[in-house]
Amino acid sequence: MVVNTNHTIKCDLCHGEFRLERHHLKEVQVTLNKEGFAPHEATLTFLECPRCGKKYIVVLDDVKTLALAEKLRSIATKQYKLAKMGKPSAELEKKYKNAEWKLGFSRQKLAEKYYGSLYQLGDTLEQLDYRYRTR
């Protein structure tokens, strides 16, 4: 995940401000539990306030979305190499846009399906409060 460090974040809990840096992002594996659904393994990427520790979920992924994200990275790497050689590819651009759309759609559906799920984070039982927005 690319992190743009030109952003300043203001925590809505402690009101402290901090510059967004890679080490503020954490990734954890959790099991989402929601009534009416089988437990679901997922990866949460969240931003953690360095002052108070409040967690803001940035991305919710599962096996399917992680595979789509890897495919997107692979296409982007090929695009970059070709562009560097002065040979941009319209076909790769089309594949990239398609993969990007699929990933966004899949993440949105995952977030909608498991919104409100319970999961264990350390010693704490948390409730998933995450609404997917295009990133």
N, CA, C and O atoms as a GROMACS GRO file, in nm:
protein
  540
    1MET      N    1   0.083  -0.117   0.000
    1MET     CA    2   0.000   0.000   0.000
    1MET      C    3   0.089   0.125   0.000
    1MET      O    4   0.182   0.137   0.080
    2VAL      N    5   0.058   0.215  -0.090
    2VAL     CA    6   0.133   0.340  -0.099
    2VAL      C    7   0.079   0.437   0.005
    2VAL      O    8  -0.042   0.453   0.018
    3VAL      N    9   0.168   0.500   0.078
    3VAL     CA   10   0.128   0.594   0.182
    3VAL      C   11   0.176   0.733   0.143
    3VAL      O   12   0.296   0.755   0.126
    4ASN      N   13   0.083   0.825   0.128
    4ASN     CA   14   0.116   0.964   0.097
    4ASN      C   15   0.139   1.036   0.229
    4ASN      O   16   0.045   1.056   0.306
    5THR      N   17   0.263   1.075   0.256
    5THR     CA   18   0.297   1.135   0.385
    5THR      C   19   0.276   1.286   0.387
    5THR      O   20   0.325   1.355   0.476
    6ASN      N   21   0.203   1.338   0.288
    6ASN     CA   22   0.173   1.481   0.287
    6ASN      C   23   0.045   1.512   0.363
    6ASN      O   24   0.002   1.628   0.367
    7HIS      N   25  -0.017   1.412   0.423
    7HIS     CA   26  -0.143   1.432   0.493
    7HIS      C   27  -0.122   1.445   0.643
    7HIS      O   28  -0.041   1.374   0.703
    8THR      N   29  -0.196   1.536   0.702
    8THR     CA   30  -0.201   1.547   0.846
    8THR      C   31  -0.336   1.497   0.892
    8THR      O   32  -0.439   1.534   0.836
    9ILE      N   33  -0.336   1.412   0.991
    9ILE     CA   34  -0.457   1.351   1.044
    9ILE      C   35  -0.489   1.414   1.179
    9ILE      O   36  -0.400   1.437   1.261
   10LYS      N   37  -0.617   1.443   1.201
   10LYS     CA   38  -0.662   1.492   1.331
   10LYS      C   39  -0.752   1.386   1.391
   10LYS      O   40  -0.857   1.352   1.336
   11CYS      N   41  -0.712   1.333   1.504
   11CYS     CA   42  -0.787   1.228   1.572
   11CYS      C   43  -0.917   1.287   1.627
   11CYS      O   44  -0.916   1.393   1.690
   12ASP      N   45  -1.027   1.219   1.604
   12ASP     CA   46  -1.153   1.270   1.655
   12ASP      C   47  -1.178   1.230   1.801
   12ASP      O   48  -1.279   1.269   1.860
   13LEU      N   49  -1.087   1.153   1.859
   13LEU     CA   50  -1.100   1.118   2.000
   13LEU      C   51  -1.017   1.211   2.088
   13LEU      O   52  -1.071   1.273   2.180
   14CYS      N   53  -0.886   1.222   2.061
   14CYS     CA   54  -0.799   1.306   2.145
   14CYS      C   55  -0.771   1.443   2.082
   14CYS      O   56  -0.711   1.530   2.146
   15HIS      N   57  -0.816   1.462   1.958
   15HIS     CA   58  -0.797   1.588   1.882
   15HIS      C   59  -0.651   1.620   1.853
   15HIS      O   60  -0.618   1.731   1.812
   16GLY      N   61  -0.563   1.523   1.873
   16GLY     CA   62  -0.423   1.542   1.840
   16GLY      C   63  -0.403   1.532   1.690
   16GLY      O   64  -0.476   1.460   1.622
   17GLU      N   65  -0.305   1.603   1.640
   17GLU     CA   66  -0.272   1.598   1.497
   17GLU      C   67  -0.140   1.525   1.478
   17GLU      O   68  -0.048   1.539   1.558
   18PHE      N   69  -0.133   1.447   1.372
   18PHE     CA   70  -0.008   1.379   1.340
   18PHE      C   71   0.002   1.361   1.189
   18PHE      O   72  -0.099   1.352   1.119
   19ARG      N   73   0.124   1.356   1.143
   19ARG     CA   74   0.150   1.338   1.000
   19ARG      C   75   0.139   1.189   0.969
   19ARG      O   76   0.192   1.105   1.042
   20LEU      N   77   0.069   1.158   0.862
   20LEU     CA   78   0.052   1.020   0.822
   20LEU      C   79   0.185   0.961   0.778
   20LEU      O   80   0.250   1.012   0.686
   21GLU      N   81   0.225   0.854   0.844
   21GLU     CA   82   0.349   0.783   0.811
   21GLU      C   83   0.321   0.634   0.809
   21GLU      O   84   0.227   0.586   0.872
   22ARG      N   85   0.402   0.562   0.735
   22ARG     CA   86   0.382   0.418   0.716
   22ARG      C   87   0.368   0.342   0.849
   22ARG      O   88   0.288   0.250   0.859
   23HIS      N   89   0.447   0.380   0.950
   23HIS     CA   90   0.444   0.305   1.076
   23HIS      C   91   0.314   0.326   1.155
   23HIS      O   92   0.290   0.255   1.253
   24HIS      N   93   0.230   0.422   1.115
   24HIS     CA   94   0.101   0.440   1.181
   24HIS      C   95  -0.002   0.338   1.132
   24HIS      O   96  -0.106   0.319   1.194
   25LEU      N   97   0.029   0.272   1.020
   25LEU     CA   98  -0.060   0.171   0.965
   25LEU      C   99  -0.024   0.034   1.021
   25LEU      O  100   0.093  -0.004   1.025
   26LYS      N  101  -0.124  -0.038   1.063
   26LYS     CA  102  -0.104  -0.173   1.117
   26LYS      C  103  -0.195  -0.268   1.040
   26LYS      O  104  -0.302  -0.230   0.991
   27GLU      N  105  -0.150  -0.391   1.030
   27GLU     CA  106  -0.228  -0.493   0.962
   27GLU      C  107  -0.245  -0.611   1.056
   27GLU      O  108  -0.146  -0.660   1.112
   28VAL      N  109  -0.369  -0.657   1.075
   28VAL     CA  110  -0.394  -0.771   1.163
   28VAL      C  111  -0.491  -0.868   1.097
   28VAL      O  112  -0.578  -0.829   1.019
   29GLN      N  113  -0.473  -0.994   1.130
   29GLN     CA  114  -0.565  -1.099   1.085
   29GLN      C  115  -0.671  -1.115   1.193
   29GLN      O  116  -0.639  -1.126   1.311
   30VAL      N  117  -0.797  -1.116   1.152
   30VAL     CA  118  -0.906  -1.132   1.246
   30VAL      C  119  -1.008  -1.230   1.190
   30VAL      O  120  -1.010  -1.260   1.071
   31THR      N  121  -1.094  -1.280   1.280
   31THR     CA  122  -1.208  -1.359   1.238
   31THR      C  123  -1.331  -1.275   1.265
   31THR      O  124  -1.359  -1.238   1.379
   32LEU      N  125  -1.405  -1.245   1.158
   32LEU     CA  126  -1.527  -1.166   1.170
   32LEU      C  127  -1.643  -1.258   1.204
   32LEU      O  128  -1.662  -1.361   1.140
   33ASN      N  129  -1.719  -1.220   1.305
   33ASN     CA  130  -1.835  -1.299   1.348
   33ASN      C  131  -1.959  -1.212   1.340
   33ASN      O  132  -1.969  -1.109   1.407
   34LYS      N  133  -2.053  -1.256   1.256
   34LYS     CA  134  -2.178  -1.182   1.240
   34LYS      C  135  -2.292  -1.282   1.239
   34LYS      O  136  -2.284  -1.386   1.174
   35GLU      N  137  -2.398  -1.249   1.310
   35GLU     CA  138  -2.512  -1.338   1.318
   35GLU      C  139  -2.566  -1.367   1.179
   35GLU      O  140  -2.585  -1.277   1.098
   36GLY      N  141  -2.590  -1.495   1.153
   36GLY     CA  142  -2.643  -1.535   1.022
   36GLY      C  143  -2.535  -1.568   0.921
   36GLY      O  144  -2.567  -1.612   0.810
   37PHE      N  145  -2.408  -1.550   0.956
   37PHE     CA  146  -2.297  -1.578   0.864
   37PHE      C  147  -2.196  -1.668   0.935
   37PHE      O  148  -2.179  -1.662   1.056
   38ALA      N  149  -2.129  -1.750   0.855
   38ALA     CA  150  -2.020  -1.831   0.910
   38ALA      C  151  -1.904  -1.737   0.944
   38ALA      O  152  -1.890  -1.633   0.880
   39PRO      N  153  -1.822  -1.771   1.044
   39PRO     CA  154  -1.704  -1.688   1.073
   39PRO      C  155  -1.620  -1.670   0.947
   39PRO      O  156  -1.607  -1.762   0.866
   40HIS      N  157  -1.565  -1.549   0.931
   40HIS     CA  158  -1.493  -1.516   0.807
   40HIS      C  159  -1.356  -1.458   0.841
   40HIS      O  160  -1.345  -1.361   0.915
   41GLU      N  161  -1.251  -1.520   0.785
   41GLU     CA  162  -1.114  -1.471   0.808
   41GLU      C  163  -1.091  -1.346   0.723
   41GLU      O  164  -1.124  -1.343   0.604
   42ALA      N  165  -1.035  -1.244   0.785
   42ALA     CA  166  -1.013  -1.118   0.714
   42ALA      C  167  -0.885  -1.051   0.762
   42ALA      O  168  -0.832  -1.083   0.868
   43THR      N  169  -0.838  -0.958   0.682
   43THR     CA  170  -0.722  -0.876   0.717
   43THR      C  171  -0.770  -0.733   0.731
   43THR      O  172  -0.829  -0.677   0.638
   44LEU      N  173  -0.746  -0.674   0.846
   44LEU     CA  174  -0.780  -0.533   0.869
   44LEU      C  175  -0.652  -0.451   0.860
   44LEU      O  176  -0.553  -0.482   0.926
   45THR      N  177  -0.655  -0.348   0.781
   45THR     CA  178  -0.546  -0.250   0.779
   45THR      C  179  -0.605  -0.126   0.843
   45THR      O  180  -0.706  -0.073   0.796
   46PHE      N  181  -0.542  -0.080   0.951
   46PHE     CA  182  -0.596   0.036   1.019
   46PHE      C  183  -0.488   0.137   1.051
   46PHE      O  184  -0.370   0.105   1.058
   47LEU      N  185  -0.532   0.258   1.068
   47LEU     CA  186  -0.447   0.370   1.107
   47LEU      C  187  -0.464   0.387   1.256
   47LEU      O  188  -0.577   0.390   1.306
   48GLU      N  189  -0.353   0.398   1.328
   48GLU     CA  190  -0.360   0.410   1.474
   48GLU      C  191  -0.304   0.546   1.517
   48GLU      O  192  -0.193   0.582   1.480
   49CYS      N  193  -0.383   0.619   1.594
   49CYS     CA  194  -0.338   0.748   1.646
   49CYS      C  195  -0.221   0.723   1.742
   49CYS      O  196  -0.233   0.644   1.835
   50PRO      N  197  -0.107   0.790   1.721
   50PRO     CA  198   0.009   0.767   1.807
   50PRO      C  199  -0.008   0.824   1.948
   50PRO      O  200   0.066   0.786   2.039
   51ARG      N  201  -0.105   0.912   1.967
   51ARG     CA  202  -0.126   0.972   2.100
   51ARG      C  203  -0.219   0.888   2.187
   51ARG      O  204  -0.186   0.857   2.302
   52CYS      N  205  -0.336   0.851   2.132
   52CYS     CA  206  -0.435   0.782   2.217
   52CYS      C  207  -0.460   0.637   2.176
   52CYS      O  208  -0.522   0.562   2.251
   53GLY      N  209  -0.412   0.598   2.058
   53GLY     CA  210  -0.428   0.459   2.014
   53GLY      C  211  -0.558   0.429   1.942
   53GLY      O  212  -0.583   0.313   1.908
   54LYS      N  213  -0.645   0.529   1.917
   54LYS     CA  214  -0.769   0.503   1.846
   54LYS      C  215  -0.737   0.445   1.709
   54LYS      O  216  -0.642   0.488   1.643
   55LYS      N  217  -0.817   0.346   1.669
   55LYS     CA  218  -0.794   0.277   1.543
   55LYS      C  219  -0.901   0.318   1.441
   55LYS      O  220  -1.020   0.319   1.470
   56TYR      N  221  -0.853   0.350   1.322
   56TYR     CA  222  -0.941   0.383   1.210
   56TYR      C  223  -0.916   0.280   1.101
   56TYR      O  224  -0.806   0.273   1.046
   57ILE      N  225  -1.017   0.201   1.068
   57ILE     CA  226  -0.998   0.099   0.965
   57ILE      C  227  -0.988   0.167   0.829
   57ILE      O  228  -1.072   0.248   0.792
   58VAL      N  229  -0.882   0.130   0.756
   58VAL     CA  230  -0.855   0.187   0.625
   58VAL      C  231  -0.900   0.090   0.515
   58VAL      O  232  -0.964   0.132   0.418
   59VAL      N  233  -0.868  -0.037   0.531
   59VAL     CA  234  -0.903  -0.138   0.432
   59VAL      C  235  -0.941  -0.268   0.501
   59VAL      O  236  -0.878  -0.308   0.599
   60LEU      N  237  -1.045  -0.332   0.450
   60LEU     CA  238  -1.086  -0.464   0.494
   60LEU      C  239  -1.066  -0.558   0.375
   60LEU      O  240  -1.121  -0.534   0.268
   61ASP      N  241  -0.988  -0.663   0.394
   61ASP     CA  242  -0.960  -0.758   0.287
   61ASP      C  243  -0.986  -0.900   0.334
   61ASP      O  244  -0.987  -0.929   0.453
   62ASP      N  245  -1.007  -0.987   0.236
   62ASP     CA  246  -1.011  -1.130   0.262
   62ASP      C  247  -0.929  -1.198   0.152
   62ASP      O  248  -0.862  -1.130   0.074
   63VAL      N  249  -0.934  -1.328   0.145
   63VAL     CA  250  -0.853  -1.401   0.047
   63VAL      C  251  -0.881  -1.352  -0.095
   63VAL      O  252  -0.788  -1.335  -0.174
   64LYS      N  253  -1.007  -1.331  -0.127
   64LYS     CA  254  -1.046  -1.290  -0.263
   64LYS      C  255  -0.992  -1.150  -0.296
   64LYS      O  256  -0.933  -1.131  -0.402
   65THR      N  257  -1.010  -1.054  -0.207
   65THR     CA  258  -0.966  -0.918  -0.236
   65THR      C  259  -0.814  -0.907  -0.232
   65THR      O  260  -0.756  -0.827  -0.306
   66LEU      N  261  -0.749  -0.986  -0.148
   66LEU     CA  262  -0.602  -0.984  -0.146
   66LEU      C  263  -0.545  -1.037  -0.277
   66LEU      O  264  -0.444  -0.986  -0.326
   67ALA      N  265  -0.609  -1.139  -0.335
   67ALA     CA  266  -0.566  -1.192  -0.465
   67ALA      C  267  -0.586  -1.087  -0.575
   67ALA      O  268  -0.502  -1.071  -0.663
   68LEU      N  269  -0.699  -1.016  -0.570
   68LEU     CA  270  -0.724  -0.911  -0.668
   68LEU      C  271  -0.624  -0.796  -0.653
   68LEU      O  272  -0.578  -0.739  -0.752
   69ALA      N  273  -0.589  -0.762  -0.528
   69ALA     CA  274  -0.491  -0.656  -0.504
   69ALA      C  275  -0.354  -0.696  -0.558
   69ALA      O  276  -0.282  -0.613  -0.612
   70GLU      N  277  -0.318  -0.823  -0.543
   70GLU     CA  278  -0.190  -0.871  -0.594
   70GLU      C  279  -0.188  -0.867  -0.747
   70GLU      O  280  -0.087  -0.832  -0.808
   71LYS      N  281  -0.299  -0.902  -0.809
   71LYS     CA  282  -0.309  -0.895  -0.956
   71LYS      C  283  -0.293  -0.749  -1.002
   71LYS      O  284  -0.225  -0.722  -1.100
   72LEU      N  285  -0.355  -0.657  -0.930
   72LEU     CA  286  -0.346  -0.515  -0.963
   72LEU      C  287  -0.201  -0.467  -0.952
   72LEU      O  288  -0.152  -0.394  -1.038
   73ARG      N  289  -0.132  -0.508  -0.844
   73ARG     CA  290   0.010  -0.473  -0.826
   73ARG      C  291   0.095  -0.526  -0.940
   73ARG      O  292   0.185  -0.458  -0.989
   74SER      N  293   0.067  -0.648  -0.982
   74SER     CA  294   0.143  -0.711  -1.090
   74SER      C  295   0.126  -0.633  -1.221
   74SER      O  296   0.223  -0.608  -1.292
   75ILE      N  297   0.003  -0.594  -1.251
   75ILE     CA  298  -0.023  -0.517  -1.372
   75ILE      C  299   0.047  -0.382  -1.364
   75ILE      O  300   0.106  -0.336  -1.462
   76ALA      N  301   0.039  -0.318  -1.247
   76ALA     CA  302   0.102  -0.186  -1.229
   76ALA      C  303   0.253  -0.195  -1.247
   76ALA      O  304   0.314  -0.105  -1.304
   77THR      N  305   0.313  -0.303  -1.198
   77THR     CA  306   0.458  -0.322  -1.213
   77THR      C  307   0.495  -0.336  -1.361
   77THR      O  308   0.593  -0.276  -1.406
   78LYS      N  309   0.416  -0.414  -1.436
   78LYS     CA  310   0.442  -0.429  -1.579
   78LYS      C  311   0.426  -0.295  -1.651
   78LYS      O  312   0.506  -0.260  -1.737
   79GLN      N  313   0.321  -0.220  -1.614
   79GLN     CA  314   0.299  -0.088  -1.675
   79GLN      C  315   0.419   0.003  -1.650
   79GLN      O  316   0.466   0.071  -1.741
   80TYR      N  317   0.466   0.004  -1.528
   80TYR     CA  318   0.577   0.090  -1.490
   80TYR      C  319   0.702   0.055  -1.572
   80TYR      O  320   0.770   0.145  -1.624
   81LYS      N  321   0.732  -0.074  -1.583
   81LYS     CA  322   0.852  -0.117  -1.656
   81LYS      C  323   0.843  -0.079  -1.804
   81LYS      O  324   0.940  -0.032  -1.863
   82LEU      N  325   0.724  -0.098  -1.864
   82LEU     CA  326   0.708  -0.062  -2.004
   82LEU      C  327   0.716   0.089  -2.024
   82LEU      O  328   0.777   0.136  -2.121
   83ALA      N  329   0.657   0.165  -1.934
   83ALA     CA  330   0.661   0.311  -1.944
   83ALA      C  331   0.803   0.362  -1.931
   83ALA      O  332   0.843   0.456  -1.999
   84LYS      N  333   0.880   0.298  -1.843
   84LYS     CA  334   1.020   0.337  -1.823
   84LYS      C  335   1.102   0.314  -1.950
   84LYS      O  336   1.197   0.387  -1.977
   85MET      N  337   1.063   0.213  -2.028
   85MET     CA  338   1.131   0.185  -2.154
   85MET      C  339   1.073   0.267  -2.269
   85MET      O  340   1.117   0.256  -2.383
   86GLY      N  341   0.973   0.351  -2.238
   86GLY     CA  342   0.910   0.433  -2.341
   86GLY      C  343   0.810   0.358  -2.427
   86GLY      O  344   0.785   0.397  -2.541
   87LYS      N  345   0.753   0.250  -2.372
   87LYS     CA  346   0.658   0.168  -2.447
   87LYS      C  347   0.528   0.149  -2.368
   87LYS      O  348   0.496   0.037  -2.328
   88PRO      N  349   0.454   0.257  -2.344
   88PRO     CA  350   0.328   0.241  -2.268
   88PRO      C  351   0.232   0.148  -2.343
   88PRO      O  352   0.233   0.143  -2.466
   89SER      N  353   0.149   0.077  -2.268
   89SER     CA  354   0.058  -0.022  -2.327
   89SER      C  355  -0.087   0.014  -2.295
   89SER      O  356  -0.127   0.018  -2.179
   90ALA      N  357  -0.164   0.039  -2.399
   90ALA     CA  358  -0.307   0.068  -2.383
   90ALA      C  359  -0.380  -0.057  -2.330
   90ALA      O  360  -0.475  -0.046  -2.253
   91GLU      N  361  -0.334  -0.174  -2.374
   91GLU     CA  362  -0.395  -0.300  -2.328
   91GLU      C  363  -0.375  -0.319  -2.177
   91GLU      O  364  -0.468  -0.357  -2.105
   92LEU      N  365  -0.254  -0.291  -2.129
   92LEU     CA  366  -0.228  -0.302  -1.985
   92LEU      C  367  -0.308  -0.198  -1.907
   92LEU      O  368  -0.354  -0.226  -1.797
   93GLU      N  369  -0.324  -0.079  -1.962
   93GLU     CA  370  -0.403   0.025  -1.897
   93GLU      C  371  -0.548  -0.021  -1.880
   93GLU      O  372  -0.609   0.001  -1.776
   94LYS      N  373  -0.600  -0.085  -1.984
   94LYS     CA  374  -0.737  -0.138  -1.978
   94LYS      C  375  -0.747  -0.248  -1.872
   94LYS      O  376  -0.842  -0.252  -1.794
   95LYS      N  377  -0.647  -0.339  -1.870
   95LYS     CA  378  -0.645  -0.446  -1.769
   95LYS      C  379  -0.638  -0.388  -1.628
   95LYS      O  380  -0.703  -0.436  -1.536
   96TYR      N  381  -0.556  -0.282  -1.612
   96TYR     CA  382  -0.540  -0.218  -1.481
   96TYR      C  383  -0.673  -0.160  -1.435
   96TYR      O  384  -0.714  -0.182  -1.321
   97LYS      N  385  -0.741  -0.085  -1.521
   97LYS     CA  386  -0.868  -0.024  -1.484
   97LYS      C  387  -0.972  -0.130  -1.449
   97LYS      O  388  -1.051  -0.112  -1.356
   98ASN      N  389  -0.972  -0.240  -1.523
   98ASN     CA  390  -1.066  -0.349  -1.497
   98ASN      C  391  -1.037  -0.413  -1.361
   98ASN      O  392  -1.129  -0.437  -1.283
   99ALA      N  393  -0.910  -0.441  -1.335
   99ALA     CA  394  -0.871  -0.502  -1.206
   99ALA      C  395  -0.900  -0.408  -1.090
   99ALA      O  396  -0.943  -0.450  -0.984
  100GLU      N  397  -0.876  -0.280  -1.112
  100GLU     CA  398  -0.902  -0.180  -1.008
  100GLU      C  399  -1.052  -0.175  -0.976
  100GLU      O  400  -1.090  -0.166  -0.860
  101TRP      N  401  -1.135  -0.180  -1.079
  101TRP     CA  402  -1.280  -0.179  -1.058
  101TRP      C  403  -1.324  -0.303  -0.982
  101TRP      O  404  -1.403  -0.294  -0.888
  102LYS      N  405  -1.274  -0.420  -1.023
  102LYS     CA  406  -1.310  -0.546  -0.956
  102LYS      C  407  -1.271  -0.543  -0.808
  102LYS      O  408  -1.347  -0.586  -0.722
  103LEU      N  409  -1.151  -0.492  -0.781
  103LEU     CA  410  -1.105  -0.484  -0.642
  103LEU      C  411  -1.195  -0.391  -0.561
  103LEU      O  412  -1.238  -0.426  -0.451
  104GLY      N  413  -1.224  -0.275  -0.613
  104GLY     CA  414  -1.310  -0.180  -0.543
  104GLY      C  415  -1.448  -0.237  -0.518
  104GLY      O  416  -1.503  -0.222  -0.409
  105PHE      N  417  -1.506  -0.301  -0.619
  105PHE     CA  418  -1.638  -0.361  -0.606
  105PHE      C  419  -1.638  -0.471  -0.499
  105PHE      O  420  -1.727  -0.477  -0.414
  106SER      N  421  -1.536  -0.558  -0.504
  106SER     CA  422  -1.526  -0.669  -0.408
  106SER      C  423  -1.507  -0.618  -0.265
  106SER      O  424  -1.567  -0.671  -0.172
  107ARG      N  425  -1.425  -0.516  -0.247
  107ARG     CA  426  -1.406  -0.458  -0.114
  107ARG      C  427  -1.534  -0.394  -0.062
  107ARG      O  428  -1.566  -0.404   0.057
  108GLN      N  429  -1.606  -0.328  -0.150
  108GLN     CA  430  -1.731  -0.265  -0.109
  108GLN      C  431  -1.832  -0.370  -0.063
  108GLN      O  432  -1.896  -0.353   0.041
  109LYS      N  433  -1.847  -0.477  -0.138
  109LYS     CA  434  -1.940  -0.585  -0.103
  109LYS      C  435  -1.898  -0.651   0.029
  109LYS      O  436  -1.984  -0.682   0.112
  110LEU      N  437  -1.770  -0.673   0.048
  110LEU     CA  438  -1.720  -0.732   0.172
  110LEU      C  439  -1.752  -0.642   0.291
  110LEU      O  440  -1.798  -0.690   0.395
  111ALA      N  441  -1.729  -0.512   0.276
  111ALA     CA  442  -1.756  -0.418   0.384
  111ALA      C  443  -1.905  -0.413   0.417
  111ALA      O  444  -1.943  -0.408   0.534
  112GLU      N  445  -1.989  -0.414   0.315
  112GLU     CA  446  -2.134  -0.411   0.338
  112GLU      C  447  -2.181  -0.538   0.408
  112GLU      O  448  -2.262  -0.532   0.500
  113LYS      N  449  -2.129  -0.652   0.365
  113LYS     CA  450  -2.172  -0.780   0.421
  113LYS      C  451  -2.134  -0.794   0.569
  113LYS      O  452  -2.213  -0.844   0.649
  114TYR      N  453  -2.012  -0.750   0.604
  114TYR     CA  454  -1.964  -0.774   0.740
  114TYR      C  455  -1.967  -0.650   0.830
  114TYR      O  456  -1.911  -0.653   0.940
  115TYR      N  457  -2.031  -0.543   0.786
  115TYR     CA  458  -2.045  -0.425   0.870
  115TYR      C  459  -2.115  -0.464   1.001
  115TYR      O  460  -2.218  -0.531   0.998
  116GLY      N  461  -2.059  -0.422   1.112
  116GLY     CA  462  -2.118  -0.454   1.242
  116GLY      C  463  -2.070  -0.586   1.301
  116GLY      O  464  -2.110  -0.620   1.412
  117SER      N  465  -1.986  -0.660   1.229
  117SER     CA  466  -1.934  -0.787   1.280
  117SER      C  467  -1.850  -0.765   1.404
  117SER      O  468  -1.794  -0.657   1.425
  118LEU      N  469  -1.843  -0.868   1.486
  118LEU     CA  470  -1.756  -0.865   1.603
  118LEU      C  471  -1.626  -0.936   1.569
  118LEU      O  472  -1.624  -1.032   1.493
  119TYR      N  473  -1.517  -0.886   1.628
  119TYR     CA  474  -1.386  -0.950   1.611
  119TYR      C  475  -1.301  -0.921   1.733
  119TYR      O  476  -1.321  -0.822   1.802
  120GLN      N  477  -1.205  -1.009   1.758
  120GLN     CA  478  -1.114  -0.998   1.871
  120GLN      C  479  -0.989  -0.924   1.828
  120GLN      O  480  -0.927  -0.960   1.728
  121LEU      N  481  -0.951  -0.820   1.902
  121LEU     CA  482  -0.827  -0.748   1.875
  121LEU      C  483  -0.753  -0.738   2.008
  121LEU      O  484  -0.787  -0.658   2.094
  122GLY      N  485  -0.650  -0.822   2.022
  122GLY     CA  486  -0.582  -0.830   2.151
  122GLY      C  487  -0.677  -0.888   2.253
  122GLY      O  488  -0.734  -0.995   2.232
  123ASP      N  489  -0.694  -0.818   2.365
  123ASP     CA  490  -0.786  -0.863   2.471
  123ASP      C  491  -0.924  -0.802   2.457
  123ASP      O  492  -1.011  -0.824   2.542
  124THR      N  493  -0.946  -0.727   2.351
  124THR     CA  494  -1.070  -0.652   2.336
  124THR      C  495  -1.158  -0.708   2.226
  124THR      O  496  -1.110  -0.747   2.120
  125LEU      N  497  -1.287  -0.712   2.253
  125LEU     CA  498  -1.384  -0.748   2.151
  125LEU      C  499  -1.429  -0.619   2.083
  125LEU      O  500  -1.479  -0.529   2.149
  126GLU      N  501  -1.410  -0.611   1.952
  126GLU     CA  502  -1.440  -0.489   1.877
  126GLU      C  503  -1.557  -0.516   1.782
  126GLU      O  504  -1.587  -0.631   1.748
  127GLN      N  505  -1.622  -0.407   1.742
  127GLN     CA  506  -1.727  -0.419   1.641
  127GLN      C  507  -1.681  -0.345   1.516
  127GLN      O  508  -1.634  -0.232   1.523
  128LEU      N  509  -1.695  -0.410   1.402
  128LEU     CA  510  -1.649  -0.354   1.275
  128LEU      C  511  -1.735  -0.233   1.238
  128LEU      O  512  -1.854  -0.246   1.208
  129ASP      N  513  -1.673  -0.117   1.241
  129ASP     CA  514  -1.738   0.008   1.202
  129ASP      C  515  -1.660   0.062   1.084
  129ASP      O  516  -1.575   0.150   1.098
  130TYR      N  517  -1.691   0.010   0.968
  130TYR     CA  518  -1.615   0.045   0.848
  130TYR      C  519  -1.710   0.053   0.731
  130TYR      O  520  -1.786  -0.041   0.703
  131ARG      N  521  -1.706   0.164   0.663
  131ARG     CA  522  -1.787   0.183   0.543
  131ARG      C  523  -1.691   0.206   0.428
  131ARG      O  524  -1.617   0.305   0.428
  132TYR      N  525  -1.692   0.118   0.331
  132TYR     CA  526  -1.597   0.128   0.221
  132TYR      C  527  -1.626   0.251   0.137
  132TYR      O  528  -1.740   0.279   0.101
  133ARG      N  529  -1.520   0.322   0.108
  133ARG     CA  530  -1.527   0.436   0.015
  133ARG      C  531  -1.419   0.413  -0.088
  133ARG      O  532  -1.313   0.358  -0.058
  134THR      N  533  -1.445   0.454  -0.210
  134THR     CA  534  -1.344   0.437  -0.315
  134THR      C  535  -1.216   0.503  -0.272
  134THR      O  536  -1.217   0.616  -0.222
  135ARG      N  537  -1.104   0.434  -0.291
  135ARG     CA  538  -0.976   0.486  -0.249
  135ARG      C  539  -0.889   0.509  -0.368
  135ARG      O  540  -0.775   0.553  -0.353
   0.00000   0.00000   0.00000
